[in-house]
Amino acid sequence: MTKLGRATTICSLFVAVLVFAATSGAQTRPAIAKQIAQTYGLDSFGQIEALRYTWNLEAPGFKLSRSWVWQPKADQVSYEGKDKTGNAVKVTYLRSQVDSQPANVRDEIDPAFVNDQYTLLFPLHVFWDSWADVHDMGVQKLPLGEGSARQVVVKYPSEGGYTPGDTWDLYIGSDKRVQQFAYHRGGAGKPKLVIATWEGYKKAGPLLISTNRPGPADGNPARVFYSDVAVKLVGSDTWVNAQ
């Protein structure tokens, strides 16, 4: 399994991880793809030395949290959380060397990082991920509640990666922010369908982040949210908290 860097990391909404297409030609980008990414900080991403966040999942009878520090330029990851047996884990590794890491890093922690980072930064991946098909579908009805927004469909290839064929339907407002999304899992595993509103917008340095994503997963109530979000800019040792 190929491990990806800054511009090519892919994740899903929950513990299971999304698509990676190891071999795929670049697809034509509609103008809206870059406009969305620019709204979320594309042009200033090179200023980011480190990104810190905790990914949280809440569902009936279930809670899960994972804390990360990612240094994009070195593609170094620091993780703090628990393993599958509930034991505390703290580890730092380079993603370029993940295949030489212990099994828990290779098979559990790094896929979880891919999952959580991709969910956090998906609007940037709409432009970064040249192997995905991006289609501007025009104004469509929102999947949750009343109203409508511009639908942008991002579909990943049917071969390669953790769950090939995943599709993200983004619903974009006039300000080029994601209002809602629907995630359709293409591979085996759950959830198959997640729908969520994107709320709790904050700025972390140059990055725009939606910190709260409530909505049903396969018809069951759930919420993904991000806490302790901060960035460290190039040339600075100070964390800038999202606010």
Secondary structure as UniProt FT lines:
FT   HELIX           6..8
FT   HELIX           31..39
FT   TURN            40..41
FT   HELIX           42..47
FT   STRAND          48..59
FT   TURN            60..61
FT   STRAND          62..71
FT   TURN            72..75
FT   STRAND          76..82
FT   TURN            84..85
FT   STRAND          88..94
FT   HELIX           95..100
FT   HELIX           103..104
FT   HELIX           105..109
FT   HELIX           110..120
FT   HELIX           122..128
FT   TURN            130..131
FT   STRAND          133..141
FT   STRAND          148..155
FT   TURN            164..165
FT   STRAND          167..172
FT   TURN            174..175
FT   STRAND          178..184
FT   STRAND          193..197
FT   STRAND          199..204
FT   TURN            205..206
FT   STRAND          207..214
FT   TURN            218..219
FT   STRAND          223..233
FT   TURN            234..235
FT   STRAND          239..241
//
